[in-house]
Amino acid sequence: MSSPHRVVAIDLGKSRCRVAVDGVRHDGIGAPGLAASGGVAAALAAIRPLLERIDGDVALLGVGAAGAWAAPAAAQDLASALAASTGAAVAVASDVVTAHAGALDGGEGVLLIAGTGAAALGIDADGARLVDGWGPELGDFGSGSWLGREAVRAVLRHSAGLTPETVLTAVIEDRIGAASDIPAWLSQPEPLARRLATLAPPVLDAAADGDRIAGEIAAEAVRLLTASAVAASSRTLDVTLHGGLADHRWFHSALVAALQAAGRRSVPAAGDALEGASLLARRTDLPHERFVHRAEL
């Protein structure tokens, strides 16, 4: 029997949509983001099939949706549409905001995202500061895609005799081919940022093993990510790391050391984006509230 205060949490990203209710999770397709053309319709198309798997009524519905930060009107439209179709009290926020709320248990601090892309979100009683998250063409500094791009550049430069020998040449040959194959690989239809990010783990492995060029690339990634975290912080010194790069032991240690040297504290994540969405659905007294779009019948 379901609770009369049943909460459903949704994490809607560009690659997949996750739903959690009563300790059970369901996965489905993602959506291009609320800021994209037809973003609300695409979000509903991703969310509704997963909601149909849930038996019983829903009292509260928390949603973290990609693009909500840049498209607040669309976020409000999504909240209203979900409230109308489910009868629940709905809270919609950016997926970065729900990730922050989950990681810091609704408290103040900085969430430093270092995955395919990169961003730092600081939230406290004074306000919010979002640093980077500008996409692979203009930003995502220090991210997995940034690391992969720099590795490919290094191999191209070495092939032209501009830089010293590096084991990254073998890394690229194993995954792409010779330097002459790189332009064709870059033009493939799959999203380039994701493909570049797959190169990040071996780049970091090479840095950990002492390769000079890989080490320089990794050191610059650490510097860029630390700068973003510092710029996003204000009242609090706490920084929580999130994303695939933080799972690399050597890189994690280097980043934590850099944050400490910059006067910041690395704190473990309390929860994930689904837990953050649930928290924002249940509470209105958190510093994240100014970024939450609510609707109910």
N, C-alpha and C positions, 0 to 999 in steps of 0.2 A: 504494500500500500504506500503510495507516495505521500510525502509531507505536504501540508497545506502551504508551507513556505518554501517549496521546492525551487532550487536555483539551477538554471542551465547556463553554462559558460561556453563562449564561442571564441576561437582564435582564427580569424580569417586572414590568411596571408595570400601572397600572389601565387604560391606553389600548391598550397593545400589549405583545407578548412578542417579544424578540429572542434569537436563538441564534447563537453564533459557534463554528465549528470549522474547523481547517485553513485559516484565512484567509477562509472563506466565511460569510456571514451570511444568516439566514432570519428573516422577520418573520411574526408571527401575531397573534391577538387577545390582549387583556390579560385581567386578572381583577380582581375588586373588592377584593382584598387579603386577606391571611391573617387579619386581625382580624375580617373580616366573617363572618356566618353561612355555613357551608359553604365557608369560604375555602380549605381544603386541597384539597377536591374540585375547586373552580373552578380552582385553580392547576394541578393535574394535567391538567385538561381543556385548559388553554391550552398546557402544556408538551409533553405527549405527542405531539400531531400533528407538532410540529416535530422532536422526537427521531426520529420515524419516517422523516424525510427523510435521516437520517444513515446512511451505509453503514459497516459495520464496528463493532468493539467500542469502548467508551469506558472509559478507565481512571479518569479524574477528571472530576467534574461540579461546577461552581461555579454557584450560583444567588443572584442578588440579587432578593428578592421584596418587593413593597410590603406593608406591614403586619407584617413579621417583627419589627420593634423592639417593637411593642405586643403581639405574640402569640408569645412564644418557644416555648410548647408546640406551637403549630401549625407553627412553623418546624421544630421537631424531627420532628414527624410527617411533614412534607413531605420532609425529608431521608431518613427511614427508608423512605417509600414509593418514592422515586426510586432509592434503593440497591437495594431489593428488585426493582424492575422493570428496572433497567439493569445491575446487577452492578457498578456503578462505586462508587468512594469519593466520597461526596457532601458538599459543604459548602454550607449555606444561611445567608444573612445578609440583613439588611434591604437594600433597594435603595439606601438612603442610605449604608450602610456600604460596599457595593461601589463606589458612586460615589466615596466618600472614598478608598478604597484605590486605585482607578484614577487619580484626579486627583493624588494625592500619592505615587504609586508605592509604596504600602505604608508610607509614613513618617508622621511626626507632622505635625500642622497642623490647620487649620480649612477645611472645605468650606462655602462660603456659597452656598446655592441660592437663586436669584432667577428663578423662572419663573412659571407660573400660581400656584403656591404659594411659600412661602418657609420656609427653615430654615437653621440653622447647626449643623454637627456638628464638634466639636473632639475629636480623639483623640490621646492621648500616653501615655507610660508611667505617668502618674498616674491615668488613667481616661478617661472620656468625658463630654462635656457636649452634650446636644442642646437647642438653643434654638429655640423656635417649632416649625413643622410642625404647628400646632394646628388647621389647617383654616380655610376662609374665614369661618366664622361667628365664631370666637373668636381667630383669629390670622392667620398668613400676612402679617405686617406688612411693607409695602414691596414686596409681590409684584405680579405683573401683574394679578391679580384685585383686589388692594387699590387699585392705581392706577386701574383702570377704575371701581371703586365710587366712589372719591373724585371722579372726573371727572363721573360721573352725578349725584352729590350736588351738585357745584358748579353744574351746569347747572340743576338743579331750584331751587337757592337763587337763582340769577340770574333765573330765570323768575318768581320771587316778589318780586323787587326787593331781595333781601337782600345781594347781592354785586355787584361791578362786572362790566362786560361782559368776556367771554372768548371766544377763538376756539374753545374747547371746545364752545360751543353749536353751531357749524357741524359740528364733528367728530361730535357725537351726532346731529344732524339727518341727517347723511350715512349713519350706520349704524343708527340706531334710528327717528328721526323727530322730531317736535316733543316738547317736554317733556311734553305731555299723553299721548303714546304710550308713555312710559317704564313706567308701571305694568303695562301689558299685556305689554310686552317682558320684564319681570322675571318674569312668571308663565309664560313658555313652558316646555315640558318639558325642553329640552336643559339640561345642567348649567350653572348660572348662573356659577360661577367661571370656567369656560372661556370663556363668552361675554364676561364682563367683561374677561378678560385680553386679548381681541382688541382692546380699546380702548387698551391700554397703549402700543403703538408710536406712534400719532398723538398721544397725550398727551405722550409724551417729545419728539416732534418739535416740538410746540407750545412746550414748555418751552425747548428748544434755540433756538427762534426768538424767544424773549423774552416770550411771553405770561405775564403776572403770575400768574394763577391756576394755570396749568399748572406754572409754575416753583415755586410754593409747594408744590404736591402732590409734584412730583419731589424737591424738597429734603427734604421730610418722609420720603419713601421712602428716600432715601439715609441719612438719620439713623437710621431704624428698622433698616435692614439692617446698618449699621455697628455699632449697639448690639448686635444679635444676634451678629455676628462677634466682637466684643470679649468679650461674656459667655461665648462658647463657647471662648475661648482661655485657655490657662494657661501651660504651659512654652514654647510656641512662638509666634512672632509671624507665621508664614506663613499666608496666607489665599489659597485658590484660589476663583475665581468660577465658578459653574456655572448654566446656565439661560438662557432666551431673553433676559431683560433685559440680561444681560451682553454680548449681541451688539449692543446699541444703542451706537454709538460715543460719543455725547455722555454718555449715562448711565453707561457704563463708566468714562469719564474722571472723572466726578464722584464715582463710588463709590470708585475707586482713590485719588483725592485725599483723600477723607474717611477711608479706612482708614489712609493714611499719616499724616494729621493725628492719628489715634488711636494712632499708634505701631505699626502693623501693616504687613507687607510683602505686596503682592499678587504671587503667583507663578503662572505659567502652568500649566495642567493637563498632567500627564504622559500621561494616558490617560483612557478613559471607564469607564462602569460594567461593560461586558463585560470589559474588561481587568482591572478590579478583581475581578470574579468569578473569572476565571481565576487571578489571583494568589492569592486566598484558597483556591482548590482545591489549589494547588501548595505553599503554604507554611503552616506552623503557628507561625512564630516572629515574627509581626507584632503590633503593638499592637492590631489588630482582633480577635485570636483569641478574646477573651472574649465576642465577639458572634457567633461562628460556631457553627452547629449541625451536627455531623458524624454521618455514619452510613455503614456499609459492611457487606457480608455477612460 
